Amino acid sequence: MKLAELSDFVLKSALKLGAKDVSAISTRSEHSMVRIANSSVSVVKRMLNIGLVVYLTRDRKRIVGSTSNPTPNAVRKFVSDLFKACGTLPSSRQYAPLPRGPFNYRSPSQYDSRITEHGEKLVDFAKEAVDASLKEGATRVAGALNAHDEQFFISTSGGARGSDHRTRILLNVRAFADSDASGQGLSCASRLDDFDPKEAGVTAGMLAKDAANPGVCEEGRYDLIMNSTVTGSTMNNVGSFASAFIVDAGLSFLANKLGSKVAAEILTLSDVTSSEDSIEGRVFDDEGVATGDKEIIGRGTLVGYLHNSTTAKIFKTKSTGNAGFIEPTPWNLIVEQGEYTLDEMVKEVKRGIYVTNNWYTRFQNYREGEYSTVPRDAAFIIENGEIKRPIAGIRISDTLPRLLLNIHAIGKERSWVKWWDEVATPTLCPALLIKDVPISRAAGVG
């Protein structure tokens, strides 16, 4: 069956069984991957998958299920089993019916057929990144290149019916100059014209070379410059805490802060889907509501939370088009650009640290936003407005509320960042200069 036929078939079958609310989202995804190890292409894979996600309710009971077997008999049994399982669940005190139309969706704009039509070029892109890193001084390069072509179709009992089609290509390359010196380069795009594997390789190679023979630094408070990769990680956490589900669960430092100052006035953070160069998102959310752009933080003030129908009912507002049947989430995050170049930021710092990557981010207190993260790859001491020497083995320990309020400068140049779980939501972000950040030694992390 075609995707439209599959979603319509599920909707009709579930309603016939007696379901009250139904949302059926069928997907077709083509994923190509090139893996890099020891400066050579080691794995090339291409995967094709048909998937189906179904949400249904009966008697104020709710359930979500998925399957990757699209044959009519298998789908019919899947829907029947899902409906029966729903009947065994307790009624939901937070039940909200699916939104009802009419729904109007914009035309898809984040699609470039060349990303999958010329799959044989992916290996050439990977080699281009490797060669650029080695030329800059790296001795070894690793990484992965992933290309995605995804189609979606939704049918709901509320009258939503629509399709979307998008592509993305993601390169994460990590270069090494020695066992203690490494650098990361990224290129993330929805269109091939915006993809630059050479630049990603150059960045990784240069950082690795500059990070050779790292030293240590004293524990204490430093002015911190985050490059776009680390900014992306930080803003991913902020975006997650803006989910009304997380707020309602008592796990967000943004609870009870609507209309209040939560960051420096120079910071504006938005969730977007309409930008032509955005990496992910759809024209409709899981409940069939049209997606769009909205500010989360506007000039330092918390403007709004992200909602689906259930959280909108709890907070007595409207869905923001961010469903998630269970938890609303951002699609793409954008940090408004600032006025500083990286060099100008460095000149602002008398005693500081420049970090280019991070991982092992852990929260000790979600409600207060207390967390720590470990800088990975190249990091450098800044003294009297100059980058002086590489360092390693440090940990950033702070709270997100204090960090956001202490943003001193935002960069002019922005880049899209998405890699693994550290930056799961694609984020268009610049470098940040943050004052007075606690730095300690990191033990046992490599």
C-alpha positions, 0 to 999 in steps of 0.5 A: 500500500502507498503511505496515504492508503496505509494511514487511511486503512488504519483510521478506518479499521480503528474507527470500525472497532470503536476507537474514539480518537485515532491518529495514523502516521505512516512513514517511508525512510531511506537511510544511507550511512558511510562510516569512517575509521582509521582515515578510511571508509570502513562501512557503507550501508543503505536501509529502507524502512516502512513504518507505522505509528498509531495513537487511539483512545477508547473510554478515555483510555489512551495507547500508542503503538508502532509496527514495521510490517505494512502488509494488510493482514499484519496491519489489521491484526496490529490495530485490533491488538492495539485496540484490545490492549487499550481496553485493559488500561486505566482511564486517563485523568488527562484525556483530551480529544484529538484536535478537529480540523479544518487543517491547512498545511504549508508545502514541504520545503526541506527536500532535495532529491539529490541527497538520495539520487546521488548516493554514490557521492556519499563516499566521495564526501566522506573522503573529502572530509578525511583528506581535508583533516589530514592536510590540516595536520591530523594523523587519524580521522574517524566519523560518520556520514548519514543521508536521510530521505523521509516521507510521511502521511497522516490521517486522523479522526479529527479530519487531518490528512496530509503528507510531508517529504524531507531530506537531510545529510549529516556529517560528524568527523573527528580528527586526532593529532595524538592520543590526547589531541582531537577535534570535531567538525560537523556539517548538517544540512537539508539541501546539498547546496548547504553541505560542506564536508571539506570545511568540516574536515578542515575544522576537525583537523585544525582543532586536533593540531592546535590541541596537541600536548594539552596541559591542565588548568586550575579549578575555579571560575572562568569566563567561558566561550562555547563554540556552536557545537557546545551552544547546541548542546546547551540549548537542546537542554533548554528546549527540552525543559520548555516542554509543558509535559516536563514542566507539569511533571515538576522536572523543569527549571522553567516552571512558573516562569512564564513572562519572567526573565530567565536569560540575558536580554540578548538571548532569543531562542525559537522553535522553527519548522518553516525555515528552508534550511531547517534539518528536521520537523514536519508540516504537521505534528503527531496530532495533525496540528499544523506546525509553525515557528514560535519563540520560547525565550524572547529577549531573555523573557520566557515567552511560552511552553511547547504543547500538545493537546493534553498539556494544552488542556492542563495549562488552559491554552492551545496546542503549539503544534509540537505533539508528541502524543505523550510529550511535546518536543521542539522540532528545530531550535534557533538562537538569534545571532549576535554582534560578535566575531569569535576573535572579538569574544576572545579579546573580551576575556582576561581569564577564560576557557574556549571549549569546542565540544562536550559530552557526558552531560548529566543533571543532578537536579532537574528542577533547579537546572543543576548540571555538569558536562565534560568538554571533549576534544580541543579546549584552550586557556584564554589569557588577556584576550589571547588563546594561549595553550590547549588543556584537557581533563576539565568539567563544567559544573553550573546551573542552566538558570545562572548560565543563561543569565550570565550570557555576555556576548553572542556570535554573528556566525551560526551553523546547524548542529546535530550529532548523536544524543548530545544535540538530538534536536537540530539547532542553528546556533552561534558561539556564546561568551558566558561569564564566571563559570565554575570549572573543575577537574574531570576524573576517569573520563576519556 
